[in-house]
Amino acid sequence: MHPVYMDHAATTRLSEGALQAMLPYLREEFGNPSAIYSYGQTAKNAVEKSRDRVARAIGALRSEIFFTSGGTESDNWIIRSAARTKPGRHFITTAMEHNAVLRTMEQLKEDGYEITCLRPDREGHIGPEQLEAAIRPDTVLVSVMLANNVVGTILDIRPLAAAARRHHVLFHTDAVQAVGHVPLNVRSLGVDFLSLSAHKFCGPKGVGAVFCRLPNKLIPLLTGGGQEKERRSGTENVPGIVGMAEALEEAVGSLPETVPYLTDLQERLIAGVTVLPGVTLTGDPQNRLPGFCSFVIGGIGHSALLVNALNEQGYCVSSGSACSAASREASHVLLALGYDEYAASASLRITLGRENTRAEVDGVIEAIGAAVARLRREQRKPPFAR
Ligand code: PLP
């Protein structure tokens, strides 16, 4: 039997539609989009059509979409571009961002920039007044994620983006976890930049995009052949871009069915796990990504023990974000939310996808109950999450 996959915030299976859309561009239509003969033009048309589809799915113009190798590159590109195109020495972000944002900010700090890291509240929210108090005359950019990848909270970034705009400060949102999972429109959010990544919404890995309302604020980080209107050189990942556009259209088009389906599974799982003593749901109980379940579980030692125990039972779940899963450090996100080291190293993240069923949810609830009881016996620790 195949293991049951329940880690959709880490990555997702390529959809059948995306696979079929990509296949011709891997073999028959293999042309380089920069070439002027027919193979090249077919590939170029596919890239431009995909740009249009990605733009429409998030309410943008096609001239505002630039393709990248994924979320990490998109975040890096936007932040580093802002530093080079807008005067000022100050950046604002939050302590619960993905490392693609945090580590980039850390590098800017080494280059002499000052970084203010806003502290979210216990559920993962940032208030507009909190942001406004941090904005300075020399602030270049504010970067606040749309949905958190460890606790699943969906942030209300609209008032944050409005506050930044009032002060003539650029605003970026890392929407890697949100795009394709919740309805989203860049205009109504009011953001200047947004990052997205295909493998989080059943598209291929290694491809993503930047939405940029002000394309003159994007400077080339990769120089060379001048692709992407001289802004991002390198022969385009044609199959990846085509697969991303197809997957995004599918994901956005099926939101009316997937959101209630995943919300039902999510409520079932959260109810089934939080009846155990010493278990706390992390993040915002209401405003959370559909299918996203995250807990701290007292008395189990490190969360890797629970993840391993569930793996042995045939369930693929996560201790937190995929990038830090192998490390035994406490989650920086949970620490930022005010959990102590003990709780922040005992987290469990189960992120459901449209391929999961109620029977699988019931199965994992039972497996968690048994594994937690066993680990607590072994650890002899009190079952209290602090
Ligand atoms: N930002 C967030 C919030 C993420 O969850 C991730 C991936 O986990 C990334 C950025 C990085 O995206 P990619 O894996 O496409 O580089």
Residues whose N, C-alpha, C, O or C-beta is under 5 A from the ligand:
A	BS01	PLP	A9 A10 G70 G71 T72 H98 A100 A147 N149 D174 V176 Q177 S197
